[in-house]
Amino acid sequence: MKRFKCKECGYIHIGNEAPEVCPVCAYDKSVFVEMDQVVEGQKINYTLIEDLDDISIKILRQLIDSTSRLAAVASAMAKSAFMEDDLEKEEYFNNIALELLDQAAIYMIYSGEFLEVSSGANKLELEKKLENEMNKVDKFIESISDMDLTEVVDVLEDNKKNLKALMI
């Protein structure tokens, strides 16, 4: 497969030839240039893999899910190491968590299912999803309200505040 880059908007297309029309900026095929192999240190542009069969899509979705979960597990392990004052293991687990999150992000880009056509649209979509997650946290807090879990509720409320502060 070859890679073609739109000179107008930067869209990267993977295929045997450039598309007739850029799906992002709608310029015709003439604005696409074939990209050379990526050399070391050069920025890599990831893009949607088109024409995946059902089995490949299913495997890609499983990779997204399992890699994301492993990242959460590694992050939890880092927090445990921090509480044990084991800074070496905390750094180890954090580095693994970040690498796994990066890999999951690449799988998401390859799938194209979770992304909009522009960063601005992605920002709005992510904010909607974050609002939905905060509503789920509220429901969880409500479901444990009759238990003596003040510290847990405080952590959850702080998490919500942190997310809201990031949504600017």
N, C-alpha and C positions, 0 to 999 in steps of 0.2 A: 504494500500500500504506500501511496505517496501522500505527502502533506502539502497543502496549498494554503497560503495566507492572503487574506483580503488586504490590499494596500490602503483601503479607505477606513476600515473599522478595526482591523486586526483579527477578525474571525479566522480560526484555523479549521480547515476541512481535511478529513482523512478519506481518501478514496483513490481510484485509479486516475481520475481527472477532476479538475475543478468543477464546482456546480455551475449550472447555467446562470443562476442568480444567487447572490449572497443572501442567506436567510436572515441576516442581521440588518444590513444597510440597503439591500435590494439593488446594489450595483450589479452590472452584468459580469459575465465570465472574464472579461478582459482585465479586470482589476486584480485578479488572482495571480500570484507568483508561486512557483514551486519552491518549497523550502529545501535547503540542503540538510544533511544530517546534522543533528545538534552536536556541537563540540563542547568539550568539558568547560564548565563555568558559564555557559550560555544559558539564558533563561529558557525554561521548558514551558511551552504552552499546551496545556491539556485540553482536550475537547471531547465531545460526545462521540462515542463509537456507534455509528449508524448500522442498521440492518442486522442487529443481533437476533439470533433465533431465541425461542422461548426458554430453552434450557440454559443458554448463556446468560440471559436476563435473570433467570432464577438464581444462578450461581453468583452473579454480580450482586444481586440484592442480599444474598446470604453473606457475601464478603463484607458488604457495608455493615450489616447487622452485627456479625461476629467481631469484626475489627473494632467497631465502636464500643461494643460491650467489653472487649479486652482492654481498650483504652480506659474505660471507666474503672475496671478492676485494678489496672496498674496505678491509676490515680488514687484509688482508695488505699492501695498498698503504700503509696508514697505518704499519704496522710497518717497512716498507722506508724510508719517509720519515723515521721516527724514527731509524733506523740511519744515515741520511744527514744527521742533524741539521737537517732541514728541517721545523721545527715548524709552519709555516704549512700546508704540504701534509699533514702528519700530522693536524692538526685538520680540514682539509677532508675527507680520506678517512674519518676517524672519524665525522664528522657524517653523511656519506653512508651509511656502514655502519649507524649507529644508525637512520636514517630507513628504510632498506631492511628492517632487522629489525622495526621497528614495522609496516611495511606487510605483511610476511610474517605477523606475528602476527595482524593483522586478517583476512587471508585464511584463516588457520587457524580463527579463531573463526567466520567465515562458513561454512566447510565443516563444522564440528562434528565432523570425523573424528578429531581428535587430542586432544580434550578430554573430560574426565569431567564429571559434573553439578555438582561442587562444587570449591572450591579445595583442600579437604583431600584429596579423591580425586585431583585433579590432581597434588598434591605427591607422593603415594605412587606414582602412575603415572610421573611424571617421574624419581623416584629409581630405579625399576626400569629405566627406559631409560638413565639415567646409569650404573648398574651394568653394563648390557650394553655400553655404549660403552667403559667402562674395561676390560672383558674383551677387547674388540676391540683396544684399545691394547696390552694385555698380549700378545696374539697377534702384533701387529705387532712389538713389541719382541723377541719370541722369533724371529720370522722374520728379523730383521736382526742377531741376536746374534753371528753369525760375521763381521760386518763391523766395521770400526773406526769406529763412530759413537757414541762415548761421549757427546758433547755432545747429539746428537739424543735418545738414550735419557734423558739427564738432563732435558731439556726435557719429554719425554713423561711421565716420572715426576712432575715438578713439576706438570704439568697435572692429572694424576690426583689428587695431593694437594690441589690447589686445589679441584677438584670435590668431593672428599670433605669438605673443610672447609666448603663451602657447604651440604652436605646435613645440616642439623641439625634 
